[in-house]
């Protein structure tokens, strides 16, 4: 069975001739594209030409998401079915306050980011996968504890 994120681009290409603007598609699918935790703290604001403007709560989020820009671009353009977004402009919007971490809920599989769930024990789970020493050093430079944990969990997932 295919996920909605895989089917939607196909339907949009095959569907009616009325084309939905890419900006609207990205906004509507933002949570699917970046994961629930990141979507709760960011906002896909607008797409002008080939630059997507994303509002973030502070400089820490801006810096960390900038480091993930290539992954985000690949995911967004894959979702759209064509290369529409060439770069992402992360802008600090103080109205987006980085809230206390909400109660974690399971994320859909295939999301770019991993939720802040309580680690499960056992082989192959994130808590048992060791991170590379370089990744651990990079994580130490992240001031925001939630973002640091998100970075570590994502890197563990990529190492599997």
N, CA, C and O of each residue as an XYZ file, in Angstrom:
640
protein
N       0.842     -1.171      0.000
C       0.000      0.000      0.000
C       0.888      1.234      0.000
O       1.852      1.314      0.762
N       0.561      2.198     -0.857
C       1.339      3.423     -0.948
C       0.835      4.446      0.060
O      -0.354      4.505      0.372
N       1.768      5.250      0.562
C       1.418      6.332      1.479
C       0.821      7.488      0.686
O       1.050      7.612     -0.517
N       0.059      8.325      1.366
C      -0.571      9.469      0.703
C       0.462     10.377      0.054
O       0.215     10.947     -1.009
N       1.620     10.513      0.695
C       2.679     11.350      0.144
C       3.228     10.829     -1.169
O       3.769     11.601     -1.960
N       3.100      9.533     -1.415
C       3.556      8.959     -2.676
C       2.486      9.078     -3.752
O       2.800      9.251     -4.930
N       1.236      8.986     -3.352
C       0.129      9.002     -4.302
C      -0.213     10.410     -4.764
O      -0.518     10.619     -5.938
N      -0.166     11.381     -3.854
C      -0.592     12.735     -4.165
C       0.131     13.342     -5.368
O      -0.535     13.903     -6.238
N       1.461     13.257     -5.460
C       2.112     13.836     -6.642
C       1.638     13.190     -7.948
O       1.482     13.877     -8.957
N       1.409     11.867     -7.930
C       0.922     11.182     -9.123
C      -0.458     11.701     -9.514
O      -0.717     11.980    -10.684
N      -1.336     11.827     -8.527
C      -2.683     12.318     -8.797
C      -2.656     13.738     -9.341
O      -3.420     14.084    -10.242
N      -1.774     14.550     -8.788
C      -1.685     15.933     -9.244
C      -1.200     16.012    -10.686
O      -1.655     16.866    -11.448
N      -0.282     15.129    -11.064
C       0.213     15.135    -12.446
C      -0.834     14.597    -13.412
O      -0.947     15.088    -14.535
N      -1.599     13.596    -12.991
C      -2.583     12.953    -13.855
C      -3.958     13.602    -13.779
O      -4.794     13.406    -14.661
N      -4.190     14.375    -12.721
C      -5.520     14.899    -12.433
C      -5.989     15.975    -13.382
O      -5.453     16.128    -14.480
N      -6.997     16.724    -12.953
C      -7.575     17.767    -13.797
C      -6.533     18.799    -14.215
O      -5.485     18.932    -13.583
N      -6.831     19.518    -15.272
C      -5.896     20.496    -15.806
C      -5.703     21.701    -14.885
O      -4.704     22.413    -14.994
N      -6.652     21.931    -13.981
C      -6.495     23.032    -13.040
C      -5.322     22.696    -12.136
O      -5.349     21.702    -11.410
N      -4.297     23.526    -12.185
C      -3.091     23.244    -11.425
C      -3.129     23.965    -10.081
O      -3.418     25.159    -10.009
N      -2.834     23.224     -9.029
C      -2.756     23.795     -7.692
C      -1.371     24.414     -7.552
O      -0.376     23.761     -7.867
N      -1.283     25.666     -7.083
C       0.044     26.291     -6.937
C       0.936     25.481     -5.993
O       0.480     24.966     -4.972
N       2.200     25.384     -6.354
C       3.164     24.627     -5.546
C       3.215     25.154     -4.123
O       3.370     24.377     -3.181
N       3.084     26.478     -3.952
C       3.116     27.072     -2.618
C       2.007     26.494     -1.735
O       2.245     26.179     -0.570
N       0.806     26.355     -2.281
C      -0.311     25.796     -1.519
C      -0.061     24.332     -1.170
O      -0.379     23.887     -0.067
N       0.508     23.591     -2.110
C       0.806     22.178     -1.850
C       1.820     22.027     -0.719
O       1.656     21.184      0.164
N       2.863     22.846     -0.754
C       3.900     22.767      0.272
C       3.312     23.126      1.633
O       3.578     22.445      2.623
N       2.517     24.184      1.686
C       1.913     24.580      2.970
C       1.024     23.479      3.532
O       1.095     23.163      4.720
N       0.186     22.895      2.679
C      -0.741     21.862      3.140
C      -0.021     20.588      3.572
O      -0.482     19.884      4.470
N       1.102     20.297      2.936
C       1.827     19.061      3.230
C       3.012     19.294      4.158
O       3.828     18.389      4.338
N       3.132     20.472      4.748
C       4.299     20.819      5.549
C       4.584     19.792      6.639
O       5.727     19.365      6.796
N       3.571     19.394      7.386
C       3.786     18.425      8.465
C       4.286     17.099      7.904
O       5.180     16.479      8.481
N       3.729     16.670      6.809
C       4.170     15.418      6.174
C       5.626     15.541      5.710
O       6.393     14.583      5.809
N       6.000     16.707      5.208
C       7.337     16.895      4.652
C       8.426     16.992      5.711
O       9.533     16.492      5.507
N       8.127     17.630      6.842
C       9.168     17.860      7.849
C       8.946     17.118      9.155
O       9.843     17.079      9.998
N       7.769     16.526      9.343
C       7.481     15.827     10.594
C       6.711     16.714     11.553
O       6.774     17.941     11.478
N       5.992     16.083     12.443
C       5.098     16.779     13.369
C       5.833     17.749     14.293
O       5.371     18.869     14.509
N       6.972     17.326     14.837
C       7.695     18.150     15.805
C       8.236     19.436     15.168
O       8.135     20.511     15.760
N       8.797     19.329     13.991
C       9.340     20.509     13.322
C       8.199     21.395     12.818
O       8.276     22.619     12.929
N       7.157     20.802     12.275
C       6.017     21.576     11.777
C       5.339     22.364     12.895
O       4.780     23.434     12.652
N       5.387     21.840     14.117
C       4.771     22.533     15.253
C       5.517     23.818     15.593
O       4.956     24.698     16.244
N       6.772     23.942     15.165
C       7.590     25.100     15.523
C       7.987     25.968     14.327
O       8.639     26.999     14.493
N       7.593     25.552     13.132
C       7.965     26.294     11.929
C       6.731     26.525     11.065
O       5.663     25.965     11.314
N       6.903     27.362     10.044
C       5.791     27.647      9.141
C       6.342     27.888      7.741
O       7.201     28.745      7.533
N       5.827     27.111      6.780
C       6.152     27.389      5.379
C       5.351     28.633      5.014
O       4.126     28.574      4.911
N       6.031     29.753      4.817
C       5.356     31.039      4.688
C       4.959     31.344      3.255
O       3.788     31.597      2.970
N       5.948     31.322      2.336
C       5.607     31.586      0.942
C       6.680     31.036      0.021
O       7.815     30.782      0.422
N       6.274     30.863     -1.234
C       7.183     30.424     -2.283
C       7.177     31.516     -3.340
O       6.166     31.735     -4.007
N       8.294     32.197     -3.493
C       8.418     33.254     -4.491
C       9.521     32.846     -5.451
O      10.671     32.647     -5.059
N       9.143     32.727     -6.717
C      10.014     32.176     -7.746
C      10.442     30.775     -7.317
O       9.605     29.873     -7.277
N      11.692     30.570     -7.002
C      12.115     29.226     -6.578
C      12.671     29.223     -5.153
O      13.421     28.324     -4.773
N      12.295     30.241     -4.369
C      12.773     30.343     -2.987
C      11.604     30.177     -2.029
O      10.642     30.943     -2.068
N      11.696     29.173     -1.174
C      10.684     28.930     -0.153
C      11.106     29.654      1.121
O      12.207     29.431      1.626
N      10.243     30.514      1.638
C      10.519     31.204      2.890
C       9.851     30.425      4.010
O       8.651     30.154      3.965
N      10.641     30.066      5.017
C      10.149     29.302      6.162
C      10.422     30.098      7.421
O      11.557     30.501      7.673
N       9.382     30.327      8.217
C       9.551     31.035      9.484
C       9.920     30.040     10.567
O       9.339     28.959     10.661
N      10.900     30.420     11.387
C      11.396     29.588     12.487
C      11.375     30.418     13.768
O      11.384     31.647     13.699
N      11.347     29.766     14.948
C      11.203     30.518     16.199
C      12.442     31.283     16.672
O      12.307     32.287     17.372
N      13.639     30.831     16.308
C      14.839     31.520     16.790
C      16.044     31.174     15.922
O      15.949     30.387     14.980
N      17.179     31.783     16.264
C      18.404     31.600     15.488
C      18.913     30.160     15.528
O      19.502     29.676     14.561
N      18.686     29.486     16.640
C      19.144     28.092     16.765
C      18.420     27.221     15.747
O      19.047     26.434     15.037
N      17.102     27.363     15.679
C      16.328     26.597     14.693
C      16.759     26.967     13.278
O      16.882     26.099     12.414
N      16.985     28.242     13.047
C      17.402     28.693     11.720
C      18.706     28.011     11.305
O      18.826     27.492     10.195
N      19.673     28.023     12.213
C      20.985     27.443     11.914
C      20.883     25.928     11.688
O      21.484     25.395     10.755
N      20.137     25.253     12.530
C      20.060     23.801     12.414
C      19.273     23.363     11.177
O      19.655     22.405     10.504
N      18.185     24.056     10.880
C      17.419     23.694      9.686
C      18.179     24.057      8.413
O      18.036     23.387      7.391
N      18.983     25.110      8.473
C      19.816     25.454      7.328
C      20.751     24.292      6.983
O      21.008     24.013      5.812
N      21.248     23.628      8.013
C      22.136     22.472      7.785
C      21.407     21.309      7.122
O      22.036     20.450      6.504
N      20.087     21.278      7.248
C      19.282     20.213      6.649
C      18.623     20.656      5.339
O      17.770     19.951      4.800
N      19.017     21.811      4.837
C      18.346     22.381      3.658
C      18.339     21.429      2.462
O      17.304     21.274      1.812
N      19.449     20.801      2.162
C      19.493     19.894      0.996
C      18.510     18.742      1.143
O      17.834     18.373      0.183
N      18.428     18.170      2.349
C      17.469     17.080      2.579
C      16.042     17.573      2.407
O      15.212     16.904      1.792
N      15.763     18.750      2.956
C      14.420     19.312      2.846
C      14.069     19.613      1.390
O      12.955     19.324      0.951
N      15.004     20.187      0.642
C      14.765     20.482     -0.771
C      14.459     19.209     -1.555
O      13.528     19.173     -2.360
N      15.246     18.176     -1.313
C      15.016     16.909     -2.014
C      13.635     16.356     -1.688
O      12.923     15.884     -2.574
N      13.266     16.416     -0.437
C      11.967     15.891     -0.015
C      10.807     16.700     -0.612
O       9.829     16.131     -1.096
N      10.928     18.029     -0.572
C       9.870     18.897     -1.112
C       9.725     18.690     -2.617
O       8.614     18.508     -3.116
N      10.838     18.718     -3.337
C      10.774     18.573     -4.792
C      10.303     17.185     -5.200
O       9.600     17.042     -6.201
N      10.676     16.170     -4.449
C      10.176     14.822     -4.724
C       8.661     14.784     -4.535
O       7.938     14.195     -5.339
N       8.198     15.410     -3.477
C       6.762     15.467     -3.202
C       6.015     16.180     -4.331
O       4.943     15.742     -4.748
N       6.588     17.281     -4.820
C       5.939     18.049     -5.881
C       6.044     17.365     -7.243
O       5.294     17.681     -8.166
N       6.976     16.433     -7.355
C       7.129     15.712     -8.615
C       7.976     16.447     -9.648
O       8.110     15.985    -10.781
N       8.533     17.559     -9.274
C       9.406     18.329    -10.162
C      10.239     19.295     -9.317
O       9.903     19.571     -8.165
N      11.316     19.800     -9.892
C      12.181     20.736     -9.154
C      11.567     22.130     -9.210
O      11.688     22.841    -10.207
N      10.916     22.498     -8.131
C      10.259     23.798     -8.029
C      11.033     24.699     -7.076
O      11.200     25.890     -7.342
N      11.504     24.137     -5.970
C      12.173     24.915     -4.930
C      13.687     24.720     -5.054
O      14.189     23.600     -4.966
N      14.404     25.833     -5.260
C      15.864     25.763     -5.406
C      16.580     26.061     -4.094
O      17.689     25.578     -3.867
N      15.942     26.864     -3.222
C      16.568     27.169     -1.942
C      15.494     27.522     -0.919
O      14.349     27.818     -1.260
N      15.905     27.480      0.351
C      14.997     27.804      1.444
C      15.608     28.961      2.222
O      16.777     28.925      2.605
N      14.794     29.984      2.446
C      15.207     31.144      3.234
C      14.557     31.008      4.608
O      13.353     31.219      4.752
N      15.349     30.659      5.608
C      14.833     30.506      6.974
C      14.879     31.871      7.653
O      15.939     32.488      7.756
N      13.723     32.336      8.114
C      13.632     33.646      8.763
C      13.083     33.503     10.167
O      12.116     32.779     10.403
N      13.717     34.206     11.096
C      13.268     34.172     12.487
C      11.997     34.999     12.614
O      11.936     36.150     12.181
N      10.985     34.387     13.215
C       9.715     35.057     13.497
C       9.449     34.853     14.983
O       9.104     33.752     15.413
N       9.610     35.920     15.769
C       9.471     35.800     17.221
C       8.070     35.374     17.657
O       7.882     34.939     18.793
N       7.090     35.496     16.767
C       5.736     35.041     17.109
C       5.695     33.522     17.242
O       4.837     32.973     17.934
N       6.615     32.858     16.583
C       6.708     31.400     16.684
C       7.592     31.069     17.872
O       8.810     30.958     17.734
N       6.996     30.917     19.010
C       7.752     30.611     20.222
C       7.998     29.118     20.263
O       7.093     28.321     20.015
N       9.214     28.747     20.574
C       9.550     27.334     20.683
C       8.942     26.809     21.979
O       9.503     27.031     23.051
N       7.801     26.113     21.901
C       7.129     25.660     23.108
C       7.835     24.487     23.775
O       8.736     23.871     23.205
N       7.403     24.199     24.987
C       7.891     23.015     25.683
C       7.472     21.821     24.851
O       6.395     21.821     24.256
N       8.313     20.808     24.806
C       8.017     19.642     23.979
C       6.665     19.043     24.344
O       6.413     18.753     25.513
N       5.787     18.854     23.350
C       4.502     18.242     23.625
C       4.676     16.752     23.909
O       5.739     16.183     23.660
N       3.629     16.134     24.427
C       3.676     14.691     24.618
C       3.926     14.053     23.265
O       3.218     14.336     22.299
N       4.915     13.208     23.194
C       5.283     12.606     21.924
C       4.230     11.613     21.477
O       3.679     10.852     22.273
N       3.966     11.645     20.179
C       3.079     10.682     19.559
C       3.861     10.026     18.437
O       4.780     10.638     17.893
N       3.522      8.806     18.081
C       4.260      8.148     17.007
C       4.093      8.901     15.689
O       2.993      9.331     15.345
N       5.178      9.052     14.968
C       5.158      9.691     13.658
C       4.880      8.624     12.609
O       5.079      7.431     12.841
N       4.417      9.080     11.453
C       4.276      8.166     10.321
C       5.670      7.739      9.896
O       6.608      8.534      9.971
N       5.821      6.515      9.458
C       7.120      6.073      8.976
C       7.443      6.808      7.703
O       6.544      7.156      6.939
N       8.702      7.046      7.466
C       9.128      7.712      6.259
C       9.329      9.201      6.430
O       9.812      9.858      5.507
N       8.975      9.764      7.586
C       9.215     11.185      7.796
C      10.698     11.430      7.945
O      11.460     10.557      8.361
N      11.084     12.630      7.597
C      12.492     13.003      7.670
C      12.975     13.038      9.102
O      14.127     12.702      9.379
N      12.106     13.442     10.015
C      12.489     13.610     11.395
C      11.847     12.559     12.281
O      10.790     12.017     11.957
N      12.490     12.280     13.393
C      12.050     11.270     14.338
C      11.411     11.978     15.532
O      11.921     13.012     15.964
N      10.310     11.452     16.078
C       9.640     12.123     17.193
C      10.434     12.041     18.482
O      11.401     11.287     18.579
N      10.016     12.829     19.481
C      10.655     12.815     20.786
C       9.990     11.762     21.665
O       9.540     12.074     22.767
N       9.924     10.570     21.211
C       9.285      9.497     21.966
C      10.272      8.915     22.966
O      11.485      9.064     22.820
N       9.743      8.256     23.975
C      10.597      7.564     24.920
C      11.278      6.421     24.174
O      10.594      5.619     23.536
N      12.584      6.326     24.234
C      13.276      5.284     23.476
C      12.838      3.885     23.895
O      12.689      3.582     25.079
N      12.638      3.045     22.881
C      12.320      1.646     23.148
C      13.624      0.876     23.242
O      14.607      1.213     22.582
N      13.624     -0.141     24.054
C      14.831     -0.941     24.218
C      14.816     -2.101     23.231
O      13.757     -2.567     22.809
N      15.999     -2.549     22.878
C      16.094     -3.709     22.012
C      16.954     -3.411     20.804
O      17.254     -2.252     20.513
N      17.357     -4.472     20.091
C      18.235     -4.301     18.939
C      17.564     -3.477     17.853
O      16.380     -3.645     17.564
N      18.342     -2.585     17.258
C      17.856     -1.822     16.120
C      17.083     -0.569     16.467
O      16.780      0.219     15.571
N      16.750     -0.350     17.724
C      16.038      0.868     18.091
C      17.036      1.989     18.285
O      18.218      1.755     18.536
N      16.542      3.216     18.165
C      17.422      4.392     18.193
C      18.298      4.431     19.437
O      19.439      4.888     19.375
N      17.783      3.961     20.555
C      18.560      4.072     21.792
C      19.760      3.133     21.816
O      20.676      3.336     22.613
N      19.779      2.109     20.962
C      20.889      1.169     20.964
C      21.864      1.405     19.825
O      22.904      0.749     19.767
N      21.558      2.324     18.919
C      22.425      2.606     17.794
C      23.428      3.681     18.214
O      23.040      4.757     18.671
N      24.703      3.385     18.059
C      25.752      4.330     18.450
C      25.900      5.403     17.374
O      25.745      5.127     16.185
N      26.198      6.615     17.798
C      26.447      7.682     16.834
C      27.940      7.847     16.633
O      28.739      7.561     17.524
N      28.293      8.302     15.474
C      29.673      8.575     15.123
C      30.206      9.675     16.055
O      29.466     10.602     16.385
N      31.463      9.590     16.481
C      32.020     10.623     17.370
C      31.929     12.040     16.787
O      31.718     12.998     17.531
N      32.087     12.181     15.458
C      31.958     13.497     14.825
C      30.538     14.029     14.957
O      30.334     15.222     15.182
N      29.558     13.142     14.818
C      28.154     13.537     14.968
C      27.888     13.951     16.413
O      27.188     14.931     16.666
N      28.446     13.204     17.352
C      28.260     13.523     18.774
C      28.855     14.892     19.093
O      28.260     15.670     19.838
N      30.026     15.190     18.532
C      30.645     16.501     18.756
C      29.786     17.613     18.143
O      29.614     18.673     18.745
N      29.252     17.367     16.953
C      28.393     18.366     16.304
C      27.136     18.590     17.141
O      26.660     19.719     17.257
N      26.604     17.530     17.718
C      25.395     17.644     18.544
C      25.656     18.483     19.789
O      24.766     19.200     20.246
N      26.854     18.405     20.338
C      27.183     19.176     21.541
C      27.101     20.681     21.296
O      26.894     21.452     22.232
N      27.263     21.101     20.041
C      27.227     22.531     19.725
C      25.794     23.066     19.580
O      25.597     24.269     19.411
N      24.804     22.183     19.647
C      23.404     22.607     19.513
C      22.883     22.979     20.894
O      22.801     22.128     21.780
N      22.533     24.235     21.077
C      22.116     24.736     22.388
C      20.731     24.244     22.789
O      20.517     23.901     23.952
N      19.802     24.202     21.868
C      18.424     23.803     22.163
C      18.381     22.289     22.407
O      18.704     21.524     21.498
N      17.989     21.829     23.615
C      18.005     20.396     23.911
C      17.060     19.586     23.029
O      17.379     18.451     22.675
N      15.910     20.140     22.667
C      14.967     19.415     21.800
C      15.559     19.239     20.414
O      15.485     18.158     19.829
N      16.148     20.311     19.891
C      16.742     20.254     18.566
C      17.959     19.327     18.556
O      18.198     18.625     17.573
N      18.735     19.326     19.658
C      19.884     18.422     19.771
C      19.422     16.966     19.711
O      20.004     16.151     18.996
N      18.373     16.652     20.466
C      17.841     15.282     20.470
C      17.308     14.901     19.094
O      17.506     13.776     18.636
N      16.636     15.834     18.442
C      16.125     15.607     17.096
C      17.271     15.304     16.129
O      17.179     14.388     15.312
N      18.347     16.079     16.230
C      19.525     15.876     15.394
C      20.123     14.489     15.624
O      20.438     13.777     14.670
N      20.278     14.108     16.894
C      20.859     12.799     17.215
C      19.983     11.654     16.731
O      20.484     10.677     16.173
N      18.688     11.769     16.939
C      17.784     10.692     16.494
C      17.781     10.570     14.979
O      17.736      9.463     14.441
N      17.829     11.702     14.293
C      17.864     11.655     12.825
C      19.156     11.016     12.347
O      19.144     10.207     11.418
N      20.269     11.372     12.973
C      21.542     10.781     12.550
C      21.580      9.285     12.849
O      22.119      8.509     12.060
N      21.013      8.876     13.983
C      20.942      7.437     14.287
C      20.129      6.711     13.250
O      20.480      5.613     12.817
N      19.034      7.334     12.856
C      18.164      6.712     11.850
C      18.889      6.562     10.535
O      18.726      5.552      9.851
N      19.690      7.548     10.166
C      20.425      7.488      8.902
C      21.525      6.432      8.945
O      21.921      5.909      7.903
N      22.022      6.115     10.141
C      23.094      5.125     10.280
C      22.582      3.690     10.201
O      23.363      2.766      9.973
N      21.305      3.501     10.383
C      20.756      2.138     10.353
C      20.925      1.480      9.026
O      20.514      0.333      8.849
